[in-house]
Amino acid sequence: MFSQLETYSVLPARDLARARRFYKDVLGMEPDEERVEGLLYRTPKGAAIMVYETDNAGTAANTAIAFVTDDIDAEVAALRGRGVTFQEYDFPGLKTEDGIATMNEERAAWFKDTEGNIICVSQTPASDRRPMREREESQSAH
């Protein structure tokens, strides 16, 4: 079934070499594989990210990918230390303060990579990271 298939994120890069340096020097990521179509990264928990070269890079005005952390303040500080500038937003339902937005129990911050992709780093309550099926079963048991 389609719902059981593995997924991966795809991020465009106008300059693949420049993107590779950003992901290594700023995010601390090395490609797991170098493919004809681009660079394949894997997170420690197995999520895959394909970065490929295209002139369409940076044209999306939405979040392209999000990384989840247990300590957003530490991640934001570390990224700032590596030269990352965080986006500031102020519109109904979303306002950042010093680059971080608080929405109920979730906190998030957004920045752009060298290719113009909007990347999010977010912190959610630990209970929200359980798989959807576990959350549904837990809620129906109450």
Beta strands, then each sheet from edge to edge (+ up, - down):
strand 1: 9-13
strand 2: 33-35
strand 3: 38-42
strand 4: 48-53
strand 5: 63-68
strand 6: 90-91
strand 7: 94-97
strand 8: 100-103
strand 9: 106-112
strand 10: 118-123
sheet 1: 1+ 4+ 3- 2+
sheet 2: 5+ 10+ 9- 8+ 7- 6+
end
